[in-house]
Amino acid sequence: MSTYATAEQALLTLVRAYSGGVFTSTNSSVDDWRVLDASGTDAAAVLEMAGASVEREVTNSRDARSYGDYGEYQEVHQIGVWICIKRGQGLGGDGAAKAACKTLTEAVKDYLRGYRRLNGATSVRAALILKTTELSYISPTRDIADATHVAQEIILEIACESDAPDGEMDG
């Protein structure tokens, strides 16, 4: 069974718990960019898969008696958290939006670093920030002139473990 959905939900829960109620069920989601249009908010967060998941078996080296035996099944997922700030109107609007996006992105990263196991989520063994993308524009037409938000993505690598699946390897 894939652990992706568990990791993604745990990460969304943490994003929504971020200080000051910045992100709520109204302006944060998984794969639903309509939250950018939430009424009365300048910030939004959207989680989405940010890279391929890798699956493998790992030897259970924590127990010397079983060294070399198959013990755990590991899935490593890349999940992105897009931090989006509504663009300002008129002269200087982008500068303020870009500064706000950078500031909020750094604050969310600092916050997430304190939850290396996504607040003890089931099967999560490690959650590490891989990278933060450069600022980009969110536009329905892919034209900067139509862009509604400035955004930056925080990409996390989340390693999850579970019992090895049944199959040929079990003998």
Secondary structure, 3 states (H helix, E strand, C coil): CCCHHHHHHHHHHHHHHCHHHCCCCCCEEECCHHHHHCCCCCEEEEEEEEEEEEEEEEECCCCHHHCCCEEEEEEEEEEEEEEEEECCCCCCHHHHHHHHHHHHHHHHHHHHHCCCCCCCCCCEEEEEEEEECCCEEECCCCCHHHCCEEEEEEEEEEEEEEECCCCHHHC
